């Protein structure tokens, strides 16, 4: 009996060890893939801003079943089957494509090369910062506002230095452009930005009117709007329109654009701020393309919801917006794109560019490859996007 009891004891010890190991591995996986639904999984309660609202924090980012703004927002409304097109749609697409290359999406850009939008969810224990604006005059809409921000939060490293703070307690999204106070004072205090604004994220459209605009990007739409998040890409569905950066603009604005900038030297057929573009392809046509699933995920969003001109960059036809790696790395988390892109790059026809910069292995997603953009991209008439009760005209 003694030997049997000892054997049972060893068996129990081994079983316990395996159980602890399984728990540890499960916790590690949960930490790495926080908020990531299984690929292709459906959202049981639909895709909505309230999904998980109030629970987001460092290490628990929103899943692919969350998207900012109300479901009736222009960001979140699918385009109709046969939308009215702009009269000079083909000429405008030709103009955009003549501005340069279609920019790959950089998953871990080098310092100074990050022009994406990081976003943060403060907690009630985070320090309070007072916003000071020092660009574009004296009517900054968030001048003097007091906002909780994680002290370790950092803006994107490019010269635009964007940062988004989403306050779950109040339902406000604060958007900053040209954050100059880096690092933030550990215990709170003033934070200097070039310009910024705020918009209701929990129940608003994310811009389009004087009451809802947030002027941290050219279109004055919410700066988290249209951003592709890792959780969406990993889950295989993006349920909103995409933020687009073009080389230059016409110096005009159409709904939902509320400001303009980066005017082309020759504005003939140039896109306006807020201009809405669409990939004219069906799901079946996209699924039949010989390209990786991540790229098809982006194309399906561009076909169903479209993309809007949110900003200008100066040397590209157009680019899309990922969330900045600072969303993760500045708060001590791992940038999930790196391991994901490294794995994707080993697959055939991955359309992932591998390169080195500063002695660091980096990755970029080639969204342009395999699509006839000149034939398949088109410009939607602003009347399709604008609410029916208002007029449709360029200014």
Beta strands, then each sheet from edge to edge (+ up, - down):
strand 1: 101-102
strand 2: 105-106
strand 3: 119-120
strand 4: 128-133
strand 5: 146-148
strand 6: 163-167
strand 7: 172-179
strand 8: 189-200
strand 9: 242-246
strand 10: 276-279
strand 11: 307-312
strand 12: 316-320
strand 13: 352-357
strand 14: 360-365
strand 15: 377-380
sheet 1: 1+ 12+ 9- 11- 10+ 15-
sheet 2: 2+ 14- 13+
sheet 3: 3+ 6+ 7- 8+ 4+ 5-
end
